[in-house]
Amino acid sequence: MKITDIAELLLTNRGPRDAAQRTLSWLQEEQGARSAALWLADGDELTLQLGVGTDQESIDGALALWARQRAALAAGQPASEGRSILIATRPEGFHLYLDGVDTRRLDIASAVDCAAVAAKVLRRTATGFAGGEHVKADGLRREELIATLRLHEWNIARVARVKGVTRKTIYDWLEKFQIPRERVSKS
């Protein structure tokens, strides 16, 4: 599955929770993680909202990492130990936990973008916005486009090829979704 499939997954007729689950599955596979989970932080509590490949070991790992590095997470810093990482995502309160991943090679920005898409779907479901109503496609497409751009280091031609559109279309989308162009230094 490719990152370009995320918006389609989120707009599926199977329901928003299934779409969020499938997005997490894609993220787990893409990052080579043993498990991927979305947690919701509410005060002193951390509650598992959705998980893929999640077992008792990964639950205990996420809770322990949360307990030890809550201050760093509150400051927007990822918390990692060994091959596990906990990252605060948008919307507020959601955290992405990946277990069994090479944290040095992890593309944190893309992982957070994908997790944010799944978290927004979960939040809408929990607050009653998604139920039988149509999920706001433009917001999801914007998030998916940003994730694709970051994955391909803002190379417009490459993103256009992956999405099967022209470069002009990508530029039009950047304007439509009010996404400022980022420049990535070549190393």
Beta strands, then each sheet from edge to edge (+ up, - down):
strand 1: 35-42
strand 2: 45-52
strand 3: 79-81
strand 4: 84-88
strand 5: 94-99
sheet 1: 2+ 1- 5+ 4- 3+
end
